[in-house]
Amino acid sequence: MTTSLYQVLAEILGDLSKHIGSDERYRKLLKAWLELVPSDACALLKLEGEQLIPRAVKGFGQDLIGRQFRVSEHPRLAKILHNRQYVRFDLNSDLPDPYDGLIPTDDGLLHVHDCMGASLYIDDQPWGVITLDALIPGTFDQVEPTLLHTLVRITEAAIKTADLIENLERRAEHQTQVVQAMSDQHSDFKMVGRSAAFQRLERDITTVAESDLTVLITGATGVGKELVAQSIHHQSARHHNAMVAVNCAALPEHLVESELFGHVSGAFSGATKNRSGKFELADGGSLFLDEVGELPLVVQAKLLRAIQQGEIQRVGADNTFKVDVRIIAATNRDLSQEVAEGRFRADLYHRLSIYPIKVPDLAERRDDISPLAGYFLSQFQRKLGHITLAMSSEAEHALYHYHWPGNIRELEHLLHRASLKAYAERADQQRLIEIQPKHLDLDTEALEPAVTSMFDSVSVGDSDNILPLKEWVDINQRQYIQQLLTHFEGNKSKTAKALGVDRGNFHRLLKRLNLLVS
């Protein structure tokens, strides 16, 4: 064990000299714990405000990375966080486990039986916690307290050193301290995802954020265009000033100009005093023009002048003055088509689209549905009390194959309704509530063709052919996995990766479905 500990320590210290991101560094720290402390599931959670946010996980379902755990609502996590020694929970502890239903098992509902965790402190301030869970009681009986204490100290030192390195790099790059941004009026929702499409979107955001280029964000309704704009602003050198947002579609035509550029007293009926416009409020920061395609042509001309010359003129005023504003625009329209049909100025379109970003539909980033669902469910369950909301595998399957015409906004509203329905059916004192397909109330005709064909294969005209839902799902899972195994020539690692399933969980799934192959 001593040799193994030295090897792990050497690997962690070696990583400190490498230029790797914080997420990768956290995953390596988790790997070190798992090499020395046997467990079925392990998680590293960072304290952000009043919530613990998963930064690296192993052995959990895909949706855990999108969840947030408010410390005041999870007594086990609170006990770990506020104790400077490692904490192990008795098998009969009456404290609810925050991970109930979140560790994949054959039935999806088996509770964790052996739980342990340790707090992580940096400069005597709580940084977060690391938790270890095992399904078999007594798994942690032989773990030496000295080993746990050493691992905690090593982890704290590695995190502190990594944070110092990143802070120095950030200061050297930006030559400024990060301060409270005036645009923190945005919603609590964060960008969640891990799909290839999401990663490309993040790279686009990072690439353009450091510049001062005008950005045109396009995409269907509900894909999160405003969140992309917020992310661009917060990663830019203007983040310490405001990002002012204006919904161009929500403004009456006769007030658009005043809203953007302001007005002086007496400029029109009802203008009783001078008023600053959105350009002035955003001076030094960013101006987000949502639904820019709805602007009247007469206002488009003045907007173009403001962008090109950095000058604005209040309605009713004689003088102009300079403003320093970065423009981030968004639309769900095809502006090139609008230009062709004479509804949008060609020169403004080319000026806005210096760096276009297309936000993909949710149907193009299906691998993000589970993390997004986990994020939304963690938000909803806070409003419902001390419960845990979890998705059944059948419900996740249905969500994955739905075509999502309303995108992320539709997913949020659908899960909110499903949570309320599942909550209404709960038994007294039931803490774990599992969302089933019936709670989603999805139209099977709106599912992908591959899924509808499976529905069509069920003959409801003959009651002898009707299968229990779990048996029907197992049959189709077995057929699909068999097809993928054939495609990958029996390679289980490649098949698990294609399915987005952890190798250990995939092996257990094969065993349950009687698909274990040599």
N, C-alpha and C positions, 0 to 999 in steps of 0.2 A: 504493500500500500504506500510505503514511504517513497519508493521509486516512482510509482505512478503519480504521486502528488508532485514530485520534483519535475516530472515530465510535463504535467499540466501547467505548473507554474512557469516553466521555461517557454511553453507555447504561448501563454498569455503575455508574458513580457516581450516575446518576439513580435507579437502582433502590435504592440504599442509603437513600434518603429515603422509600421506600415501605414500607408495612406489609404485607409478603408473607412467606409461610412459607419455611423453609430449603430444602425440596425444590424449590419454584418458583425460588428464588434460584440453586440449583445447576444447574437446567435452563437458566437464562439464561446462566450462566457457560459451560456446555458449548456453547450456541449461539454464544457469542462466539468460542470456539476454532474451531468448524467454519466460521465465516465467514472466518477468516484462514488456517487450515491444512487443505488438502483431505485427506479421509480417508473410508473406507467405514464405519468404526465408531469410536466414541469413547466413553470411559467415565470418570466421576469416581468414585473409590473413597475412602472415609473409613476410616482406621485406628481400629478399636475393639478394644482388647486386642491379641490376636495375629492378628486377622483384618482383611482389607480388605473393606468392605461397599459394594456399588454404591449410589450415591446419585442418579446421573443417568446415563443411557445413551442411545446413539443408534446404530442400525444392527445391533443384536443381536436375538436371539430374545426372546420375551416372558419366558422363564424366568430370564434373567440377573438381573433385579431381585431375585429371591428367593435368589440364590446368595451364598455367603460364601467368601472365599479366604484360607486360613491362609497367612501369609507364609512360614513355614518349609517349606511344601509346594509353593511356586511360585517357583522361582529367578529367573524373569524379573521378577516383581513385587518380589521381595526386592532385586534389583539396582537397580531403579528407585527404590525407597523409600530405600535407604541411600546413594544418590548425589545430591549436591546440584546436579549438572549434568544436563541431559537425556541420556537414554540411547537409542541406536538399535541394534537388533540386526541382525547380519549375516544375509543370506538363508540361509546355511548353518549358522547357530547350532544347536548341539546341545542347547540349553536348551529344555525343553518349553514350548509356548505355552499359557497358561491358557485361551485362548479357542478352542482347536481344536474345531471342530464346533459352536461357539456362534454363529457369524455365518452367517445364512441365505444359502445359495447354491443353485444348481440341484440339486446332488446332496446338499447338506446336510453334506458331509464335507470340502470344500476347505479346506486349511490357510491361515492368514494368511501373506502373503509379505513384507510390509513393516511392521515394528513399531517403535514409538517411544513413549517415555514420559518423564514428569518427576515428581519428587517435589515435594510441597507442605509447607512448614514454617511453623509459626506459633510465634513466640517461640523459635526454635531447637529446637522439638519437632516430630517428624513428625506431620502432620495426615492425609496420605494421598497419593494419586498420581492423575495423569491420564494415560490411555493413548490412543494413536491407532494404528489398524491400517488397512492398505490391502491389497487383494487383488492389486494390480499392483505388481511390484517397481519400485523407483526413484521411487515417488510422492513421497517426501519429499526427493528429491535437491536440489530448488530452494528448500526452506524455509530461511530465513535464521536462523542461530543467535541473532542479536540479537532477532529477532521472538519466538522461543521464550522467551528469557530475560525479555523484557518481559511476555509473556503470563503467565508463571509468577509474576512479582512482582505483577502486577495481580490475579491470581486469589488469591494469598495475602493481599493487602491487603483484597480484597473479603470473603473468608471471615472474616478476623479482625474486621473492622468489623461484619459481620453477626452474628457470635457475641457481640460486646460488646453490640450493640443488644438481642439476644434475652435475654442474661443480665440486663441492666438491667430489661427489661420483666418478666422472671420474678421478679426480686427485689422490684420495686415491687408486683407482684400478690400474691405470697405472703409477702413480708417475712420470708423465711427462706432459709438456705442449704440446698442439697440435700446430704444426707449419706447415708452407707451405710445402706441399709435392712436391718432385721433379718430381713426376709422374703425374702432373696435365695436361699432354698432351692428356688425354683421351677426347672423344667427349662430347658434351653437353648433350647427352642423359642420362637419369637416369632410374633406374629400377622402373617401375610403375606396380602396381597390388594390388589386394585385395582378389583374389581367395584363396581357401584352398591350392591348389598346390603351389601358389606363397608364401603363408605364410610358408609352409613347407620348401621351398627353402631358404627363408630368415633365418629360424631357423638353417638350415644346415650351412649357411654362417657365422652366428653369432657364432655358436658352434666351427667351425674350425678356424675362423679368429684369435682368441686369442692365439691359439697354433702356433707352428712352423712346423706343419706336412706338408708333401708334399700332394698336392691335385690334383686329376684327375677329370676334369670336362668333362662330356660326354653329348651328345645331338645332335639333327639333325642340319643341316645348318639353320642359321637364328634365333635360339632360344635365342641368347644373351650370349654365353659362355664367351666372353671377358668382358662383363659387370659384370658377376659373379666374374671373376678373379679380376677386379678392386675393386669390393666391398670387397672381402676378404682382399686384400692388404690394403685398406683404413681403415678397421676396426682392423687391426693388429698393433702390437707394432712397426712394420717397416714402418709405414705410412709416417714418416718424411724423409725417403729415397726413392730412385726411384723404381718404378716397370717398368722394361724394358721388352718390348714385342718383340717377334720374330716369324714370320710366317714361320714355317718349310716347308710348301708346296710351298712357293714362292721363295725359295733359290735354285740356281743351285747346283747339287750334289757336284761339286768340290769346292764350296765355303762354304758349310755348316759348316765344321770344323773351318775354319777361322772366320766365322761370330760368332760362339759360343765362341771360345777360344782365338781368336786373332792370330796374326802372327808377326814374326820379319822380318826386312828388308832382302830381298834376299831369303826368304823361297820358293818362286815360282815366275814364270814369272809375272811381274806386281806388285810384292810386293816391292815397292820402299822405304818404311819406316815402322817402327814399328806401329802396330795397335792393340788397345784394343778390346777384344771381348765382347759379351753381358754379360758373367759371370762377368767380371771385372767391367763393367758399373753398374751392379746390386749389387755389393758388399755392404752388409749391408741392402739391400732391397729385392725385389722379382723379379724373372725371370719368365715371362709368355711364355711358349712354346705352341703356338697355332698350331693345326694340328700336334701334336707330332708323330702321327702314320705314317707320311710321311718321317721320318728320315731314312737314309740308315743304314743298320746293322752295318757297321764299325764305324759310328759316335755314334750309340747307346751304344757301349762298352765304349767309352770315356765319354759319358754322365753319364753312370752308375758310373764310377770311380769318376767323379766330384761330384756327389750327395752323394755317400757313404763316401768318404774321404775328401770332401771339398777342393780338389786340382785340379788345371787345369794346362795345359801346352800349351803355344802358339805354333802354327805351325812353325817348324824350330828352336825352342828353345830347350836347353838342360835341363834347370831347370824348376821346378814346384813351384807354390806358392799357398798359402791358400786364399780361398774366403769364405765369409759368405753370402750365398744366399739361400733364400727360393724358392723352385720350385712349380709353379702352372702350370699344363699342361692341355691341352684341345684337344679333338678329336671328330670327328663325326663317327669314325670307331668303330667297335667292336674289341677292342684290344685282348680280350681273344680268339677270332676267328683268329685274325692275328697271335697270338702266336701258336695256333694249326696248322696253315698252314706255319709256319716257317718264317714269314715276320717281326716278332717283338720278341725281346728277352724276355723270361719268367721272368728272374731276374729283368730286367728294368721295366717290366709291374707291378710286385709285389711291386717294390720300389716306383713307381709313384702312385699306387692306394692305398696308406695307408688310405686316406680318400676320397672315390669316391663321387662325387656329380652329380646326373642326373638332367639336366635342362629339365623340361617338355615341350612338344610341346604346341603351342598356342591352339590347339584343346583340350588339357587337362585343359586349364585354360580360358574357355570361358567367365567367369565373369570378366576377365581382358581386354576384347576386347574394351568395352566402355571407361574405363579410358585411355587405350593406344591410342584409337582414339582421345579422347579429348586432350591428350598430343601432338600427332602429328599435329592435326589441329591447335592448338595454335602456333606451330612452323611455319606452312605453312602460316598462316594468317599474320604473321609479314612481310613476304616477299611480300605479295600482297597488303599491304597498310592498311589503317584504316578500316578494315572490320571485321566481325565476321563470322567464318565458323561453321555451326551447322549440325548435322546429323538428318535426318528425322527418325521417328520411323520405317518406312519400310526399310530404309537403315541399321539401327542398327540390325533389325531382320535378314536381309540378311547376314550381317557380322557375326552375332552370329552363324549362321547355316552353314557357309562355312567351308570346311574341312582344309584349310590353309596348303598346302604342303610346302610353303616357310616360314611359321611361322611369327615372328614379322617383319622380314625384308620385307616379301611380303606385310604385312599389311601397313607398312610405304610407300612403293612404290605405292601400290594401292590407298591409300588415297591421296598421292601427285598428282597422275594423276586425280583422281576424283575432287580434289580441283580446279585444273586448268580448267577442263571441266565445272564445275559449275560456276567458275569465268568468263569464256568466255561467258556464257549465261546470265550474270547478266544484269539488267536494269541500266540505267545511275543513278549514285549517290546512288545505292542500297548498304546499309552497311551490311545487314544480308543476307548471302548466305547459302542456305540449300542444302545439298548434298542428292540427291535422288538415288534410286537403279539404274536408268539408267546411272548415272555418274560412278558407281562402275564397270559396265560392267562385272559382275560375270557370269560365266557359270552355269546355273541352274542345269546342270548335275553333277556339282561338289559340290552341296549342300547336306546336310545330308538327308538320306532317308525320314525322316518325312516331310521334306520341299518339296522334289521332288514329293512326293505323293500328296501334295496340289497343286502343279503346274499341275500335271497330271490330277487332277480332273476338270480342266478347259477345256471345249471342245471348241477349236478355230474353229472347223468346222462349228459351228452354231453361227452366229453373235448374235442371241438372248440370248445366254448363256454367252456372254462376259460381265464381270462386270467391273466398274471403279475400279482402283487399291485400293483406300481407302476403298471401300465397301468390296472388296475381303479380304483385310487385317483385317477389322473389323469382318467379318464372322469367319475367322480362329482364330483370337484372342479370340472371344467369345467361340468358341468350345474348345479351349485349356484351357481357364480359367475355363470353366464349368467342364472339366475333372479333373482339379486340385482341385477345390472346392469339387467335389465329393470324390476325394481321401482323402482330409483332413477333410471330414465330415462337410463341410460348414465353417470351421475355416478360416476366412479371414486373420488373422495375419500370420498363417503358410503358407497360399497360397502366400501372398505378399512376405514373406521371401524367399520362394522357387523360386519366379520369380525375386528376387533381386530388388523389387520395394518398395519405401517408402509407409508406410501405408496410409498416406494422399493422395498421388498420386494414390494409388491403389483404394481407395474409389472413387475418381473422375473418374478413368477409368471404374469401375463397373457401375457408374451412366451413363456414356456416352454410354456404351454398353448395357444398360438396364439389368444389371445383379445383381442389388442390391437384397440381400436376407436377411432374418431376422436373 
